[in-house]
Amino acid sequence: MSKVAFVLHFEFDPLDHFVVVARGILEKEGYEVWVGAQADREHNTEEEVTIVEKAIATSELVVTFGGDGTFIYGARIGTPLGIPILGINMGRLGFMTCANLQDAPEAMRAWLKGNVSVEELSVMDVVVDGVKSLAINDMALVKDVKKNMIQIEAALDGEEAGVFHADGALVSTPTGSTAYNASAWGPIVDPRANCLIFNPLLAHNLASRALVVPGDTNIELMVNEPVYVSLDGAQWFDLKAHAIVSCHMSQMKLKMVRVPGSIKFYQQLREKLTWGRPLVREGRKN
């Protein structure tokens, strides 16, 4: 029996009307539907985490109910396995989701009919202490809040690029350009672009601006004191002084499902981030 996983934000009711209806539509067509909340090792037991990960790994589609964080949770597990992710928005922005909660049943009908599109988005491999992990949006170097600026040495494809005294640094994928990177005054990039963004965070130098580099660039960052490494704000590592974190585009792709009527990228920028929205839309005068 084919299986679909409904992954819910932990505060969301699995018996919500629209979830129940969406589930019934799939089950009527012979699908097994697993419904459960996202789980992590900080707040849940190992057994609870394993149950969710197994449910996602054995599904042909993952449907997340929540915001971008819930979508990224499903994507971090599903992307290495090539499983497509469909996001139902219940968060604040929902840049990575394609439908609102009330549209979930119709989204399931569209998927059953094959009336959907799948966008393949770039993700990033991050190597910390020899361990490779996946980042959907970004990798952030974060200093201890009690300490002063840190020194970050950056190398691009082995070539020294610069030394930055800053609060930290961010390497973002095109998909993640509208997330932490945008909040840190980095450039917004069309998610179809093949590039990475290196963004020093609160650098003590007015010339230290964010830099967009080709997608096949290997970015290496070394710090002069211990810091934290954050992947999508979901996975954390300790990075020792003088250790190197390496970021480069992954061979894997995030398969994002879009249903008919999905809000498109530039419309999202206008409506959700108010980019390019004029104070007054003036018409041409005769």
C-alpha positions in Angstrom: 0.0 0.0 0.0 1.3 3.5 -0.9 1.9 5.8 2.0 1.7 9.5 2.6 3.0 11.2 5.8 1.2 14.2 7.4 3.8 15.9 9.6 2.2 18.5 11.8 3.6 21.4 13.9 3.7 20.1 17.5 1.0 22.6 18.6 -1.5 21.6 15.8 -4.5 19.3 16.4 -4.3 16.2 14.2 -8.1 16.0 14.4 -8.5 19.4 12.8 -11.3 19.3 10.2 -9.2 20.0 7.2 -6.6 17.5 8.2 -9.3 14.8 8.6 -10.9 15.6 5.3 -7.5 15.7 3.4 -6.6 12.3 5.0 -10.0 10.8 4.0 -9.5 11.9 0.4 -6.2 9.9 0.2 -7.5 6.9 2.2 -10.5 6.6 -0.2 -8.0 6.1 -3.0 -6.2 3.3 -1.1 -3.4 5.3 0.5 -2.1 4.7 4.0 -1.8 8.1 5.7 0.4 8.5 8.8 -0.4 11.5 10.9 2.0 12.8 13.6 3.8 15.8 15.0 7.4 16.7 14.2 9.9 15.5 16.9 13.4 16.5 17.8 16.1 15.0 20.1 16.0 18.1 22.4 12.3 17.8 23.3 11.4 14.2 22.5 12.6 10.7 23.2 14.8 8.8 20.7 11.9 6.5 20.1 9.5 9.3 19.2 12.1 10.8 16.8 12.6 7.4 15.2 8.9 6.9 14.6 8.5 10.2 12.7 11.7 9.7 10.7 10.6 6.2 9.7 7.2 7.4 8.7 8.7 10.0 6.4 11.3 7.6 5.0 8.7 5.1 4.0 6.3 7.6 2.3 6.1 8.7 -1.3 4.9 12.1 -0.3 5.4 14.3 2.8 2.7 16.9 3.6 3.7 19.4 6.3 1.2 21.4 8.3 2.8 24.4 9.9 5.2 27.2 8.8 8.5 27.2 7.0 10.1 25.5 10.1 7.9 22.5 9.8 8.5 22.3 6.1 12.2 22.4 6.6 11.9 19.7 9.2 10.2 17.4 6.7 12.7 18.4 4.0 15.8 17.7 6.0 14.6 14.1 6.4 12.9 13.6 3.0 15.4 15.3 0.7 18.3 12.8 1.0 15.7 10.1 0.1 14.3 12.0 -2.9 10.9 12.3 -1.3 8.8 15.3 -2.5 7.5 17.7 0.2 4.2 19.6 0.0 3.7 22.4 2.5 0.4 23.6 4.0 0.9 27.0 5.6 -0.2 27.7 9.1 2.7 29.9 10.1 3.6 33.6 9.8 5.2 33.8 6.4 5.0 30.4 4.7 7.6 31.1 2.0 8.1 27.4 1.4 4.5 26.3 1.6 2.1 26.2 -1.4 -1.4 26.2 0.1 -3.3 27.4 3.1 -5.0 25.0 5.6 -8.5 25.3 4.1 -7.0 24.4 0.7 -5.4 21.1 2.0 -8.2 18.8 0.7 -8.0 20.3 -2.8 -4.2 20.1 -2.7 -4.6 16.3 -2.1 -7.0 16.0 -5.0 -4.6 17.8 -7.3 -1.7 15.5 -6.2 -3.8 12.4 -6.8 -4.7 13.6 -10.3 -1.1 14.4 -11.1 -2.1 18.1 -11.5 1.0 19.4 -9.6 4.4 20.6 -10.4 7.7 19.7 -8.7 10.4 22.3 -8.3 13.9 21.1 -7.6 15.7 23.5 -5.3 19.3 23.7 -4.3 20.4 22.6 -0.8 23.8 22.7 0.8 26.3 20.2 2.3 28.0 21.5 5.5 31.0 19.7 6.9 31.9 20.3 10.6 34.7 18.3 12.2 34.6 15.9 9.3 30.8 15.3 9.7 28.7 16.2 6.7 25.2 17.4 7.3 22.4 19.0 5.1 21.2 22.6 5.2 18.1 23.6 3.4 18.3 27.4 4.1 21.5 28.3 5.7 24.5 27.7 7.9 25.2 30.2 10.7 28.3 30.7 12.8 27.0 32.1 16.1 29.1 33.4 18.9 28.4 33.2 22.6 26.2 36.2 23.5 28.4 37.0 26.5 31.5 37.4 24.3 32.7 40.2 22.0 33.3 40.0 18.3 34.9 37.0 16.8 37.5 36.8 14.0 36.4 34.8 10.9 38.8 33.9 8.2 37.1 33.1 4.9 38.5 31.2 2.0 36.7 30.6 -1.4 37.9 27.5 -3.3 41.1 27.6 -1.3 41.9 31.3 -2.0 42.0 33.7 1.0 39.0 36.0 0.7 39.1 38.1 3.8 39.2 38.4 7.6 36.1 39.6 9.3 35.6 40.8 12.9 31.9 40.2 13.4 29.2 38.7 15.5 29.2 35.7 13.2 28.7 34.7 9.6 26.0 33.1 7.4 26.2 31.0 4.3 22.8 30.8 2.5 21.3 28.9 -0.3 19.2 30.7 -2.9 16.1 29.2 -1.2 17.3 30.6 2.2 18.0 34.1 0.9 14.6 35.3 2.1 15.2 33.9 5.6 18.0 34.7 8.1 20.0 36.2 5.2 17.3 38.8 4.4 17.0 39.7 8.1 20.7 40.3 8.1 20.5 42.7 5.1 21.8 40.1 2.6 20.6 40.1 -1.0 17.4 38.4 -2.1 18.1 35.7 -4.7 15.7 34.0 -7.0 15.5 30.3 -5.7 16.2 29.1 -9.3 19.7 30.7 -9.2 22.8 28.6 -8.9 24.8 30.4 -6.2 25.6 30.7 -2.6 25.6 33.8 -0.4 28.3 34.6 2.2 27.1 37.2 4.7 29.2 38.4 7.6 26.9 39.2 10.5 27.3 42.7 12.1 30.8 43.0 10.8 32.8 45.9 12.3 33.7 47.3 8.9 31.3 49.2 6.6 32.8 47.6 3.6 32.1 44.0 4.7 29.0 43.4 2.6 27.4 40.1 1.7 28.9 38.3 -1.3 27.2 36.1 -3.9 29.4 33.4 -5.4 28.9 30.7 -8.0 27.1 27.6 -6.8 30.1 25.3 -7.2 32.2 27.4 -4.8 33.6 25.7 -1.7 33.3 28.2 1.2 35.6 27.6 4.2 35.3 29.6 7.4 37.7 29.4 10.4 37.1 31.2 13.7 39.6 32.2 16.4 37.5 31.0 19.3 34.8 28.4 20.0 31.4 29.2 18.4 28.2 27.4 17.6 27.2 26.2 14.1 23.5 26.3 13.3 22.0 24.5 10.3 18.5 26.0 9.5 18.2 26.9 13.2 17.3 23.2 13.7 20.6 21.4 14.1 23.5 22.7 16.3 27.2 21.8 16.6 30.1 23.1 18.7 33.0 24.4 16.6 36.3 24.6 18.3 38.8 27.5 17.9 40.7 27.3 14.7 38.5 24.6 13.3 37.1 24.9 9.8 33.5 24.7 8.7 33.0 24.0 5.0 30.0 24.8 2.8 29.2 23.8 -0.7 26.2 23.1 -2.9 24.9 19.5 -2.5 24.3 17.1 -5.3 20.9 16.5 -3.7 17.8 18.6 -4.6 14.8 19.5 -2.5 11.7 18.4 -4.4 9.0 21.0 -3.5 5.5 20.2 -4.7 3.3 23.1 -5.9 -0.4 22.8 -6.6 -2.4 24.9 -9.0 -2.9 28.5 -7.7 0.2 28.4 -5.6 1.6 31.8 -4.9 4.7 32.4 -6.9 8.1 33.8 -5.7 7.8 37.4 -6.8 4.2 37.6 -5.6 5.5 36.3 -2.3 8.0 39.0 -2.1 5.4 41.6 -2.7 2.7 40.3 -0.4 4.8 38.8 2.4 7.9 41.0 2.5 6.3 44.1 0.8 9.2 44.2 -1.7 8.4 46.3 -4.7 5.1 47.5 -3.4 4.6 51.3 -4.1 3.0 53.7 -1.7 0.5 54.6 -4.4 0.0 52.8 -7.7 -0.2 55.7 -10.1 -1.8 55.2 -13.5 -0.7 56.8 -16.7 -2.4 60.2 -17.1 -4.1 61.1 -20.4 
